[in-house]
Amino acid sequence: MTDTTPAADRSAELRNRTVEELKQAGTIVSPRVEAILRMVPRETFAPEVDLEAVYEPWNGLVTKKDAAGRALSSLSAPDAQAHMLEQARIEPGMNVLEIGSGGMNAAYLSEMVGPDGRVTTVDIDEFVTDRASRFLGQAGYSKVNVVLADAEHGVPDFAPYDRILVTVGAWDIPPAWIDQLVEGGLLVVPLKVQGLMRTVALAREGDRLVSESARLFGFVPMQGAGAHDSTELKLRDGVTLVFDEQPPADAETLAGVLDFEPLVVDSGAGLRLGEPWATMQMWLATTVPGFCRIMVDRMANEASDRPLGGGYTGMAAVDGTNLAYAATRDLGDRELALEVHAYGPDPAALANQVAAQLAIWDRDHRGGPGPQYLIYPAATPEAELPAADLAVAKRHARVLISWPQPTGDDSQDTLHHPNHQ
Ligand SMILES: C[S@@+](CC[C@H](N)C(=O)[O-])C[C@H]1O[C@@H](n2cnc3c(N)ncnc32)[C@H](O)[C@@H]1O
């Protein structure tokens, strides 16, 4: 029976509004994803949360935190869920595994695969699987298999899958995720490389995976066997460097680096306010040796007698004794210059290297599709790996990242700001 209460009317209204916003943003592109997001109520899967908040297009809702207050589980934002559904290109009748449960996304997946398909959702946390089972039952999706397990090993009982959607931040691709995927099947996974998480859709080709698309999204971190900690290096109160793969062997040589006078180098590259810069971050991460992230606490920085200058980008690099970070400078008229601030006894070479890569990104890759990811098993002999711009050795996988060749078309959307013609 259709619910005709005022609350149900409001829910339908909010659903339609969210869908309109996601269509406008280019997240929802297919009629099926649109129809399903218009149809399935979200509030069943977060009954403790205010109705309006459940439909905020870009907000995930934390449903469980650890003792330190970090999010362990959440109802992912409509934007992230819709985009992953689009990336996964799910057809009726498919067999789909979702890693990381909650119920909401499994309900969308059930609608996508229809009565002839099958959905399995796995979570490491009993609190989450209990909730998911309860909510899915209440919403009429009791056919979904809800499994309590560490997804490091997949869910062999219902494999092979046409699609595996990972809804938790991964640092690696364990072998089970490839083995349990049919040939040509898709794995959609928020994968962290060099500290930068991108939700990547990867197609299985034999033992390897080849990316089709990637987009910037944040997800709560993987727990269990696949958990991975970054290395943090605190330079002073409110300024920390984060190394996601290899921390520098000589980290202690950077102590006191911020006591040097900064060298500021103008890259000649720029951004427009609000322009996506995910490919800029990735370009630096794949081309600058010693790449790391820099976290700056704004309040502590402003309180410092030697505050770091420039607008925050979070991108940095180190070379033994020197540090350089990319920063923005407001040029007015919604335009930003990209410059490099460098510290240390001899920072010019590193500063110029980062600036040169910013300029190349601006010339060749700004507004472009971003890089391609190839995933190989870690044991693949070196001679069998194709050439790549960056090769990262994870525990189980070799991640190769390559950029498309520039088209050589000078007419592309490049901003050269006035001081640097
Ligand atoms: C963002 S939530 C999932 C959101 C959900 N798909 C939804 O419908 O909104 C991420 C989940 O991944 C789970 N998780 C973390 N590590 C895991 C692991 N190794 N295996 C299975 N689940 C894991 C967490 O317990 C958490 O519930």
The ligand as an ORCA input file, in Angstrom:
! r2SCAN-3c Opt
* xyz 0 1
  C      30.731      4.040      4.314
  S      30.219      2.600      5.185
  C      29.245      1.744      3.997
  C      28.060      2.515      3.518
  C      27.002      1.670      2.883
  N      27.449      0.967      1.687
  C      25.737      2.444      2.567
  O      24.811      1.819      2.088
  O      25.668      3.651      2.806
  C      31.701      1.645      5.219
  C      31.548      0.322      5.944
  O      32.683     -0.478      5.661
  C      32.858     -1.351      6.756
  N      34.193     -1.964      6.702
  C      35.383     -1.430      7.049
  N      36.367     -2.310      6.861
  C      35.802     -3.445      6.387
  C      36.302     -4.718      5.999
  N      37.598     -5.016      6.064
  N      35.424     -5.639      5.562
  C      34.083     -5.361      5.480
  N      33.568     -4.175      5.838
  C      34.408     -3.225      6.276
  C      32.604     -0.468      7.961
  O      32.263     -1.238      9.103
  C      31.479      0.431      7.462
  O      30.236     -0.008      7.915
*
